[in-house]
């Protein structure tokens, strides 16, 4: 099994497209109610769809975008007017991350975890050499 895409509900397609293009995603599908993007790395895609019933600017899900040069990327995005809720911070789970919200209130995290993304010290089975 492989992750194909993640799709988020948004209030405004044009705003969402501009926001995610500023983050560095490349739009590959465009419609009045839907947009799909590729990412600079990997094979998964990301999409947004217009949900006229999405009233809240809050989301329970969190989308993580991996970014090796996290600090410089955050600084670059801030210089382009993207506002972050938190600056890049080292977390106790061994990731460095910064958080922001898209124009529809969806929680986004840019992060770098290196080998700890898939192989943290507390990984199940790690003590058995798995």
Helices and strands as residue ranges (DSSP letters): E 5-10, H 13-23, E 26-30, E 34-38, E 45-50, E 62-66, H 70-79, E 86-90, E 96-101, E 107-112, G 114-117, G 126-128
